[in-house]
Amino acid sequence: MPIISPLCQLNGGCMGCCGHDFISKEKIKEAIVLNTKEYSQITSLDTFRDRAYPSDLRSGVCRNLIEEKGCFFCPLHPARNSGKDLREGHCNVNYLCKTAKEFADWNEETKNKFMEFIRSKGLDNISYSIIMDNGELLKEFKG
Ligand code: SF4
């Protein structure tokens, strides 16, 4: 089973580890819009996934990352496919960012405080993703 953190689902979905070397927020948004458009035209999830090599990112963003009703998600994720993980071989399914790793070791009270801290920031989901993955949010929270 892949490792999951509740932080990955917060704030409209985190995409911080769905790519690397991001160019800008605008380019990330643009890539997700194009991915979502391509997803709407596919006949199967395999065709969608295999339309590009795993390393062939779009402006640094994984080509499988899409948006629905303002939330980011991966249609290949086991949560969307009755437990079947279609991401195998396409990304590191066991990756957790430093923030999510530290979060997993906290007690419930600290976890709730961190989630409240995130909510109080009112971040859009791209800003949230970037500072979640690069550890800025964690650093600020820990003061
Ligand atoms: S960057 Fe961290 S919180 Fe965001 S999806 Fe990846 S593991 Fe989850």
Backbone and ligand atoms as CSV (ligand in chain L), in Angstrom:
chain,resi,resn,atom,element,x,y,z
A,1,MET,N,N,0.837,-1.218,0.000
A,1,MET,CA,C,0.000,0.000,0.000
A,1,MET,C,C,0.867,1.261,0.000
A,2,PRO,N,N,0.524,2.238,-0.823
A,2,PRO,CA,C,1.301,3.481,-0.809
A,2,PRO,C,C,1.099,4.246,0.493
A,3,ILE,N,N,2.080,5.016,0.854
A,3,ILE,CA,C,1.984,5.834,2.052
A,3,ILE,C,C,1.144,7.070,1.722
A,4,ILE,N,N,0.216,7.427,2.607
A,4,ILE,CA,C,-0.601,8.619,2.369
A,4,ILE,C,C,-0.571,9.496,3.610
A,5,SER,N,N,-0.629,10.792,3.409
A,5,SER,CA,C,-0.704,11.730,4.519
A,5,SER,C,C,-1.954,12.570,4.325
A,6,PRO,N,N,-2.661,12.930,5.421
A,6,PRO,CA,C,-3.836,13.802,5.263
A,6,PRO,C,C,-3.450,15.150,4.657
A,7,LEU,N,N,-2.172,15.524,4.787
A,7,LEU,CA,C,-1.721,16.809,4.241
A,7,LEU,C,C,-1.828,16.841,2.716
A,8,CYS,N,N,-1.734,15.658,2.094
A,8,CYS,CA,C,-1.805,15.591,0.631
A,8,CYS,C,C,-3.195,15.960,0.107
A,9,GLN,N,N,-4.201,15.845,0.977
A,9,GLN,CA,C,-5.575,16.128,0.546
A,9,GLN,C,C,-6.066,17.516,0.963
A,10,LEU,N,N,-5.320,18.182,1.815
A,10,LEU,CA,C,-5.760,19.484,2.339
A,10,LEU,C,C,-5.721,20.572,1.276
A,11,ASN,N,N,-6.470,21.637,1.544
A,11,ASN,CA,C,-6.333,22.864,0.747
A,11,ASN,C,C,-6.544,22.659,-0.761
A,12,GLY,N,N,-7.481,21.839,-1.130
A,12,GLY,CA,C,-7.736,21.624,-2.558
A,12,GLY,C,C,-6.781,20.626,-3.188
A,13,GLY,N,N,-6.032,19.907,-2.348
A,13,GLY,CA,C,-5.121,18.887,-2.868
A,13,GLY,C,C,-3.733,19.453,-3.085
A,14,CYS,N,N,-2.741,18.720,-2.597
A,14,CYS,CA,C,-1.360,19.163,-2.747
A,14,CYS,C,C,-0.748,18.478,-3.966
A,15,MET,N,N,0.042,19.238,-4.746
A,15,MET,CA,C,0.722,18.646,-5.897
A,15,MET,C,C,2.233,18.905,-5.806
A,16,GLY,N,N,2.687,19.244,-4.597
A,16,GLY,CA,C,4.092,19.622,-4.405
A,16,GLY,C,C,5.087,18.584,-4.888
A,17,CYS,N,N,4.743,17.300,-4.778
A,17,CYS,CA,C,5.699,16.282,-5.221
A,17,CYS,C,C,5.303,15.677,-6.567
A,18,CYS,N,N,4.328,16.308,-7.267
A,18,CYS,CA,C,3.930,15.815,-8.595
A,18,CYS,C,C,4.739,16.540,-9.667
A,19,GLY,N,N,6.040,16.487,-9.528
A,19,GLY,CA,C,6.921,17.128,-10.486
A,19,GLY,C,C,8.109,17.730,-9.773
A,20,HIS,N,N,8.908,18.480,-10.512
A,20,HIS,CA,C,10.046,19.181,-9.898
A,20,HIS,C,C,10.510,20.294,-10.836
A,21,ASP,N,N,11.369,21.143,-10.320
A,21,ASP,CA,C,11.870,22.297,-11.080
A,21,ASP,C,C,10.719,23.120,-11.675
A,22,PHE,N,N,9.735,23.416,-10.841
A,22,PHE,CA,C,8.603,24.202,-11.330
A,22,PHE,C,C,9.076,25.576,-11.792
A,23,ILE,N,N,8.455,26.080,-12.846
A,23,ILE,CA,C,8.888,27.359,-13.420
A,23,ILE,C,C,8.185,28.536,-12.733
A,24,SER,N,N,6.869,28.455,-12.638
A,24,SER,CA,C,6.105,29.514,-11.984
A,24,SER,C,C,4.708,28.983,-11.682
A,25,LYS,N,N,3.974,29.707,-10.872
A,25,LYS,CA,C,2.597,29.301,-10.547
A,25,LYS,C,C,1.744,29.262,-11.821
A,26,GLU,N,N,1.952,30.253,-12.690
A,26,GLU,CA,C,1.178,30.340,-13.934
A,26,GLU,C,C,1.446,29.128,-14.819
A,27,LYS,N,N,2.740,28.733,-14.897
A,27,LYS,CA,C,3.098,27.586,-15.742
A,27,LYS,C,C,2.549,26.287,-15.155
A,28,ILE,N,N,2.502,26.206,-13.848
A,28,ILE,CA,C,1.945,25.009,-13.200
A,28,ILE,C,C,0.456,24.920,-13.542
A,29,LYS,N,N,-0.221,26.060,-13.391
A,29,LYS,CA,C,-1.659,26.107,-13.675
A,29,LYS,C,C,-1.927,25.724,-15.128
A,30,GLU,N,N,-1.142,26.293,-16.009
A,30,GLU,CA,C,-1.283,26.043,-17.450
A,30,GLU,C,C,-1.114,24.546,-17.755
A,31,ALA,N,N,-0.112,23.924,-17.116
A,31,ALA,CA,C,0.152,22.494,-17.341
A,31,ALA,C,C,-1.033,21.657,-16.863
A,32,ILE,N,N,-1.590,22.010,-15.707
A,32,ILE,CA,C,-2.707,21.226,-15.171
A,32,ILE,C,C,-3.954,21.385,-16.052
A,33,VAL,N,N,-4.154,22.580,-16.579
A,33,VAL,CA,C,-5.304,22.806,-17.475
A,33,VAL,C,C,-5.159,21.928,-18.723
A,34,LEU,N,N,-3.958,21.872,-19.282
A,34,LEU,CA,C,-3.732,21.051,-20.483
A,34,LEU,C,C,-3.884,19.569,-20.173
A,35,ASN,N,N,-3.328,19.136,-19.022
A,35,ASN,CA,C,-3.471,17.725,-18.610
A,35,ASN,C,C,-4.954,17.365,-18.486
A,36,THR,N,N,-5.718,18.272,-17.859
A,36,THR,CA,C,-7.140,18.017,-17.619
A,36,THR,C,C,-7.898,17.929,-18.947
A,37,LYS,N,N,-7.511,18.761,-19.885
A,37,LYS,CA,C,-8.138,18.743,-21.216
A,37,LYS,C,C,-7.854,17.399,-21.892
A,38,GLU,N,N,-6.602,16.956,-21.800
A,38,GLU,CA,C,-6.232,15.682,-22.423
A,38,GLU,C,C,-6.958,14.516,-21.732
A,39,TYR,N,N,-7.102,14.632,-20.434
A,39,TYR,CA,C,-7.802,13.586,-19.666
A,39,TYR,C,C,-9.260,13.468,-20.136
A,40,SER,N,N,-9.852,14.615,-20.476
A,40,SER,CA,C,-11.262,14.593,-20.882
A,40,SER,C,C,-11.439,13.918,-22.241
A,41,GLN,N,N,-10.334,13.710,-22.965
A,41,GLN,CA,C,-10.445,13.118,-24.306
A,41,GLN,C,C,-9.998,11.657,-24.359
A,42,ILE,N,N,-9.617,11.073,-23.218
A,42,ILE,CA,C,-9.064,9.716,-23.242
A,42,ILE,C,C,-10.133,8.629,-23.252
A,43,THR,N,N,-9.711,7.463,-23.661
A,43,THR,CA,C,-10.632,6.334,-23.697
A,43,THR,C,C,-10.361,5.379,-22.535
A,44,SER,N,N,-9.125,5.414,-21.985
A,44,SER,CA,C,-8.820,4.576,-20.824
A,44,SER,C,C,-7.705,5.232,-20.014
A,45,LEU,N,N,-7.598,4.851,-18.755
A,45,LEU,CA,C,-6.571,5.423,-17.892
A,45,LEU,C,C,-5.170,5.039,-18.365
A,46,ASP,N,N,-5.057,3.813,-18.904
A,46,ASP,CA,C,-3.754,3.373,-19.421
A,46,ASP,C,C,-3.311,4.253,-20.590
A,47,THR,N,N,-4.243,4.568,-21.462
A,47,THR,CA,C,-3.909,5.414,-22.619
A,47,THR,C,C,-3.480,6.791,-22.138
A,48,PHE,N,N,-4.198,7.273,-21.129
A,48,PHE,CA,C,-3.863,8.589,-20.584
A,48,PHE,C,C,-2.442,8.567,-20.026
A,49,ARG,N,N,-2.171,7.622,-19.144
A,49,ARG,CA,C,-0.868,7.525,-18.497
A,49,ARG,C,C,0.256,7.324,-19.516
A,50,ASP,N,N,0.011,6.449,-20.490
A,50,ASP,CA,C,1.087,6.062,-21.414
A,50,ASP,C,C,1.236,6.993,-22.618
A,51,ARG,N,N,0.512,8.107,-22.606
A,51,ARG,CA,C,0.653,9.031,-23.745
A,51,ARG,C,C,2.002,9.766,-23.719
A,52,ALA,N,N,2.710,9.676,-22.567
A,52,ALA,CA,C,4.039,10.295,-22.472
A,52,ALA,C,C,4.900,9.479,-21.523
A,53,TYR,N,N,6.218,9.601,-21.677
A,53,TYR,CA,C,7.123,8.918,-20.751
A,53,TYR,C,C,6.997,9.558,-19.365
A,54,PRO,N,N,7.195,8.762,-18.296
A,54,PRO,CA,C,7.083,9.311,-16.939
A,54,PRO,C,C,7.974,10.537,-16.724
A,55,SER,N,N,9.143,10.529,-17.382
A,55,SER,CA,C,10.077,11.644,-17.173
A,55,SER,C,C,9.732,12.870,-18.024
A,56,ASP,N,N,8.761,12.715,-18.896
A,56,ASP,CA,C,8.399,13.810,-19.800
A,56,ASP,C,C,7.392,14.726,-19.097
A,57,LEU,N,N,7.920,15.636,-18.308
A,57,LEU,CA,C,7.049,16.534,-17.538
A,57,LEU,C,C,6.633,17.735,-18.387
A,58,ARG,N,N,5.590,18.384,-17.923
A,58,ARG,CA,C,5.096,19.580,-18.627
A,58,ARG,C,C,5.386,20.776,-17.738
A,59,SER,N,N,6.331,21.593,-18.117
A,59,SER,CA,C,6.771,22.721,-17.270
A,59,SER,C,C,7.087,22.244,-15.853
A,60,GLY,N,N,7.670,21.068,-15.753
A,60,GLY,CA,C,8.046,20.518,-14.453
A,60,GLY,C,C,6.934,19.758,-13.759
A,61,VAL,N,N,5.731,19.755,-14.349
A,61,VAL,CA,C,4.558,19.136,-13.708
A,61,VAL,C,C,4.270,17.760,-14.333
A,62,CYS,N,N,3.969,16.793,-13.502
A,62,CYS,CA,C,3.596,15.457,-13.992
A,62,CYS,C,C,2.382,15.574,-14.918
A,63,ARG,N,N,2.428,14.874,-16.034
A,63,ARG,CA,C,1.348,14.967,-17.021
A,63,ARG,C,C,0.068,14.252,-16.575
A,64,ASN,N,N,0.152,13.543,-15.466
A,64,ASN,CA,C,-1.038,12.836,-14.984
A,64,ASN,C,C,-1.839,13.640,-13.958
A,65,LEU,N,N,-1.301,14.775,-13.564
A,65,LEU,CA,C,-1.981,15.580,-12.556
A,65,LEU,C,C,-3.096,16.405,-13.202
A,66,ILE,N,N,-4.304,16.258,-12.656
A,66,ILE,CA,C,-5.433,17.002,-13.242
A,66,ILE,C,C,-6.235,17.720,-12.157
A,67,GLU,N,N,-7.236,18.477,-12.597
A,67,GLU,CA,C,-8.052,19.267,-11.678
A,67,GLU,C,C,-9.523,18.983,-11.918
A,68,GLU,N,N,-10.262,18.900,-10.820
A,68,GLU,CA,C,-11.707,18.713,-10.920
A,68,GLU,C,C,-12.341,19.552,-9.837
A,69,LYS,N,N,-13.247,20.414,-10.219
A,69,LYS,CA,C,-13.945,21.298,-9.278
A,69,LYS,C,C,-12.963,22.015,-8.340
A,70,GLY,N,N,-11.884,22.503,-8.902
A,70,GLY,CA,C,-10.912,23.275,-8.114
A,70,GLY,C,C,-9.965,22.440,-7.265
A,71,CYS,N,N,-10.074,21.104,-7.342
A,71,CYS,CA,C,-9.180,20.245,-6.552
A,71,CYS,C,C,-8.229,19.485,-7.475
A,72,PHE,N,N,-6.984,19.359,-7.020
A,72,PHE,CA,C,-5.991,18.605,-7.786
A,72,PHE,C,C,-6.027,17.139,-7.374
A,73,PHE,N,N,-5.849,16.277,-8.332
A,73,PHE,CA,C,-5.712,14.861,-7.986
A,73,PHE,C,C,-5.072,14.095,-9.146
A,74,CYS,N,N,-4.636,12.862,-8.804
A,74,CYS,CA,C,-4.052,11.972,-9.802
A,74,CYS,C,C,-5.070,10.874,-10.090
A,75,PRO,N,N,-5.564,10.765,-11.329
A,75,PRO,CA,C,-6.569,9.739,-11.643
A,75,PRO,C,C,-6.022,8.318,-11.578
A,76,LEU,N,N,-4.683,8.204,-11.456
A,76,LEU,CA,C,-4.057,6.872,-11.400
A,76,LEU,C,C,-3.928,6.362,-9.960
A,77,HIS,N,N,-4.263,7.242,-9.016
A,77,HIS,CA,C,-4.096,6.909,-7.588
A,77,HIS,C,C,-5.038,5.764,-7.176
A,78,PRO,N,N,-4.566,4.878,-6.276
A,78,PRO,CA,C,-5.418,3.746,-5.860
A,78,PRO,C,C,-6.750,4.177,-5.230
A,79,ALA,N,N,-6.774,5.366,-4.622
A,79,ALA,CA,C,-8.019,5.843,-4.004
A,79,ALA,C,C,-9.101,6.054,-5.067
A,80,ARG,N,N,-8.691,6.209,-6.310
A,80,ARG,CA,C,-9.658,6.444,-7.401
A,80,ARG,C,C,-9.914,5.176,-8.191
A,81,ASN,N,N,-9.154,4.103,-7.889
A,81,ASN,CA,C,-9.236,2.903,-8.713
A,81,ASN,C,C,-9.409,1.620,-7.903
A,82,SER,N,N,-10.299,1.671,-6.939
A,82,SER,CA,C,-10.597,0.514,-6.091
A,82,SER,C,C,-9.328,-0.165,-5.575
A,83,GLY,N,N,-8.356,0.625,-5.167
A,83,GLY,CA,C,-7.149,0.066,-4.562
A,83,GLY,C,C,-6.041,-0.251,-5.548
A,84,LYS,N,N,-6.333,-0.218,-6.837
A,84,LYS,CA,C,-5.308,-0.543,-7.843
A,84,LYS,C,C,-4.452,0.704,-8.104
A,85,ASP,N,N,-3.131,0.532,-7.975
A,85,ASP,CA,C,-2.244,1.679,-8.145
A,85,ASP,C,C,-1.666,1.721,-9.557
A,86,LEU,N,N,-2.242,2.583,-10.383
A,86,LEU,CA,C,-1.797,2.682,-11.775
A,86,LEU,C,C,-0.576,3.593,-11.927
A,87,ARG,N,N,-0.091,4.121,-10.792
A,87,ARG,CA,C,1.092,5.000,-10.843
A,87,ARG,C,C,2.392,4.219,-10.798
A,88,GLU,N,N,2.302,2.931,-10.426
A,88,GLU,CA,C,3.512,2.096,-10.296
A,88,GLU,C,C,4.379,2.224,-11.542
A,89,GLY,N,N,5.650,2.527,-11.321
A,89,GLY,CA,C,6.576,2.675,-12.447
A,89,GLY,C,C,6.529,4.060,-13.063
A,90,HIS,N,N,5.581,4.892,-12.618
A,90,HIS,CA,C,5.468,6.242,-13.171
A,90,HIS,C,C,5.873,7.330,-12.202
A,91,CYS,N,N,5.792,7.029,-10.917
A,91,CYS,CA,C,6.317,7.969,-9.930
A,91,CYS,C,C,6.685,7.181,-8.686
A,92,ASN,N,N,7.346,7.845,-7.763
A,92,ASN,CA,C,7.720,7.176,-6.530
A,92,ASN,C,C,6.494,7.156,-5.612
A,93,VAL,N,N,5.762,6.058,-5.638
A,93,VAL,CA,C,4.483,5.997,-4.924
A,93,VAL,C,C,4.656,6.047,-3.402
A,94,ASN,N,N,5.861,5.818,-2.929
A,94,ASN,CA,C,6.090,5.855,-1.478
A,94,ASN,C,C,6.756,7.149,-1.001
A,95,TYR,N,N,6.811,8.120,-1.890
A,95,TYR,CA,C,7.453,9.387,-1.508
A,95,TYR,C,C,6.583,10.172,-0.529
A,96,LEU,N,N,7.193,10.730,0.475
A,96,LEU,CA,C,6.526,11.695,1.361
A,96,LEU,C,C,7.501,12.843,1.539
A,97,CYS,N,N,7.014,14.069,1.443
A,97,CYS,CA,C,7.901,15.219,1.646
A,97,CYS,C,C,8.314,15.271,3.122
A,98,LYS,N,N,9.307,16.090,3.413
A,98,LYS,CA,C,9.821,16.208,4.775
A,98,LYS,C,C,8.699,16.627,5.749
A,99,THR,N,N,7.850,17.536,5.271
A,99,THR,CA,C,6.755,18.034,6.116
A,99,THR,C,C,5.815,16.890,6.497
A,100,ALA,N,N,5.403,16.121,5.498
A,100,ALA,CA,C,4.477,15.013,5.762
A,100,ALA,C,C,5.128,13.940,6.634
A,101,LYS,N,N,6.413,13.747,6.471
A,101,LYS,CA,C,7.131,12.757,7.294
A,101,LYS,C,C,7.154,13.198,8.751
A,102,GLU,N,N,7.493,14.453,8.980
A,102,GLU,CA,C,7.533,14.955,10.364
A,102,GLU,C,C,6.135,14.931,10.978
A,103,PHE,N,N,5.154,15.355,10.178
A,103,PHE,CA,C,3.755,15.405,10.615
A,103,PHE,C,C,3.299,14.030,11.129
A,104,ALA,N,N,3.701,12.979,10.428
A,104,ALA,CA,C,3.288,11.620,10.793
A,104,ALA,C,C,3.749,11.234,12.196
A,105,ASP,N,N,4.815,11.862,12.683
A,105,ASP,CA,C,5.345,11.512,14.003
A,105,ASP,C,C,4.784,12.372,15.136
A,106,TRP,N,N,3.983,13.387,14.810
A,106,TRP,CA,C,3.451,14.285,15.840
A,106,TRP,C,C,2.255,13.659,16.558
A,107,ASN,N,N,1.955,14.198,17.755
A,107,ASN,CA,C,0.737,13.757,18.439
A,107,ASN,C,C,-0.470,14.475,17.818
A,108,GLU,N,N,-1.671,14.029,18.171
A,108,GLU,CA,C,-2.898,14.562,17.556
A,108,GLU,C,C,-3.029,16.067,17.742
A,109,GLU,N,N,-2.645,16.556,18.935
A,109,GLU,CA,C,-2.788,17.973,19.239
A,109,GLU,C,C,-1.922,18.822,18.281
A,110,THR,N,N,-0.682,18.413,18.101
A,110,THR,CA,C,0.217,19.162,17.215
A,110,THR,C,C,-0.256,19.051,15.767
A,111,LYS,N,N,-0.768,17.885,15.399
A,111,LYS,CA,C,-1.279,17.713,14.029
A,111,LYS,C,C,-2.422,18.690,13.779
A,112,ASN,N,N,-3.348,18.752,14.763
A,112,ASN,CA,C,-4.498,19.645,14.606
A,112,ASN,C,C,-4.065,21.102,14.547
A,113,LYS,N,N,-3.061,21.449,15.359
A,113,LYS,CA,C,-2.557,22.831,15.349
A,113,LYS,C,C,-1.960,23.174,13.984
A,114,PHE,N,N,-1.240,22.227,13.419
A,114,PHE,CA,C,-0.616,22.471,12.110
A,114,PHE,C,C,-1.693,22.627,11.037
A,115,MET,N,N,-2.725,21.795,11.105
A,115,MET,CA,C,-3.785,21.881,10.097
A,115,MET,C,C,-4.539,23.208,10.241
A,116,GLU,N,N,-4.724,23.665,11.478
A,116,GLU,CA,C,-5.368,24.952,11.726
A,116,GLU,C,C,-4.481,26.087,11.207
A,117,PHE,N,N,-3.190,25.946,11.434
A,117,PHE,CA,C,-2.201,26.924,10.947
A,117,PHE,C,C,-2.301,27.033,9.420
A,118,ILE,N,N,-2.412,25.887,8.752
A,118,ILE,CA,C,-2.535,25.871,7.284
A,118,ILE,C,C,-3.821,26.586,6.865
A,119,ARG,N,N,-4.928,26.255,7.536
A,119,ARG,CA,C,-6.213,26.875,7.196
A,119,ARG,C,C,-6.146,28.396,7.352
A,120,SER,N,N,-5.482,28.834,8.432
A,120,SER,CA,C,-5.416,30.272,8.728
A,120,SER,C,C,-4.641,31.046,7.656
A,121,LYS,N,N,-3.844,30.364,6.890
A,121,LYS,CA,C,-3.035,31.013,5.853
A,121,LYS,C,C,-3.850,31.393,4.620
A,122,GLY,N,N,-4.974,30.680,4.384
A,122,GLY,CA,C,-5.828,30.971,3.226
A,122,GLY,C,C,-5.083,30.891,1.893
A,123,LEU,N,N,-4.241,29.904,1.758
A,123,LEU,CA,C,-3.430,29.771,0.540
A,123,LEU,C,C,-4.215,29.142,-0.613
A,124,ASP,N,N,-3.881,29.518,-1.832
A,124,ASP,CA,C,-4.446,28.781,-2.971
A,124,ASP,C,C,-3.677,27.462,-3.058
A,125,ASN,N,N,-4.234,26.493,-3.804
A,125,ASN,CA,C,-3.623,25.159,-3.739
A,125,ASN,C,C,-2.223,25.057,-4.356
A,126,ILE,N,N,-1.893,25.937,-5.286
A,126,ILE,CA,C,-0.538,25.856,-5.855
A,126,ILE,C,C,0.494,26.406,-4.863
A,127,SER,N,N,0.172,27.544,-4.249
A,127,SER,CA,C,1.102,28.108,-3.252
A,127,SER,C,C,1.273,27.121,-2.103
A,128,TYR,N,N,0.161,26.543,-1.680
A,128,TYR,CA,C,0.205,25.551,-0.601
A,128,TYR,C,C,1.153,24.407,-0.965
A,129,SER,N,N,0.998,23.897,-2.175
A,129,SER,CA,C,1.803,22.754,-2.622
A,129,SER,C,C,3.295,23.074,-2.624
A,130,ILE,N,N,3.621,24.253,-3.132
A,130,ILE,CA,C,5.037,24.618,-3.251
A,130,ILE,C,C,5.678,24.742,-1.867
A,131,ILE,N,N,4.997,25.439,-0.960
A,131,ILE,CA,C,5.649,25.643,0.348
A,131,ILE,C,C,5.475,24.447,1.293
A,132,MET,N,N,4.601,23.548,0.915
A,132,MET,CA,C,4.514,22.286,1.656
A,132,MET,C,C,5.731,21.428,1.290
A,133,ASP,N,N,5.958,21.290,0.002
A,133,ASP,CA,C,7.048,20.423,-0.450
A,133,ASP,C,C,8.429,21.002,-0.128
A,134,ASN,N,N,8.581,22.327,-0.202
A,134,ASN,CA,C,9.924,22.865,0.074
A,134,ASN,C,C,10.183,23.111,1.567
A,135,GLY,N,N,9.183,22.800,2.394
A,135,GLY,CA,C,9.389,22.862,3.841
A,135,GLY,C,C,9.185,24.234,4.486
A,136,GLU,N,N,8.783,25.238,3.675
A,136,GLU,CA,C,8.596,26.593,4.230
A,136,GLU,C,C,7.512,26.652,5.289
A,137,LEU,N,N,6.394,25.970,5.027
A,137,LEU,CA,C,5.278,25.971,5.989
A,137,LEU,C,C,5.707,25.347,7.311
A,138,LEU,N,N,6.428,24.246,7.202
A,138,LEU,CA,C,6.905,23.529,8.381
A,138,LEU,C,C,7.835,24.423,9.199
A,139,LYS,N,N,8.735,25.096,8.492
A,139,LYS,CA,C,9.710,25.956,9.145
A,139,LYS,C,C,8.995,27.082,9.897
A,140,GLU,N,N,8.023,27.701,9.233
A,140,GLU,CA,C,7.304,28.805,9.871
A,140,GLU,C,C,6.512,28.313,11.085
A,141,PHE,N,N,5.889,27.165,10.942
A,141,PHE,CA,C,5.092,26.605,12.040
A,141,PHE,C,C,5.978,26.304,13.261
A,142,LYS,N,N,7.141,25.778,12.982
A,142,LYS,CA,C,8.033,25.419,14.088
A,142,LYS,C,C,8.724,26.655,14.685
A,143,GLY,N,N,8.658,27.759,13.920
A,143,GLY,CA,C,9.195,29.029,14.400
A,143,GLY,C,C,10.669,28.969,14.650
L,1,SF4,S1,S,4.389,17.446,-1.226
L,1,SF4,FE1,FE,4.036,16.358,0.743
L,1,SF4,S2,S,1.950,16.914,1.344
L,1,SF4,FE2,FE,2.186,17.429,-0.821
L,1,SF4,S3,S,1.384,15.635,-1.946
L,1,SF4,FE3,FE,3.627,15.377,-1.704
L,1,SF4,S4,S,3.882,14.200,0.180
L,1,SF4,FE4,FE,1.793,15.007,0.193
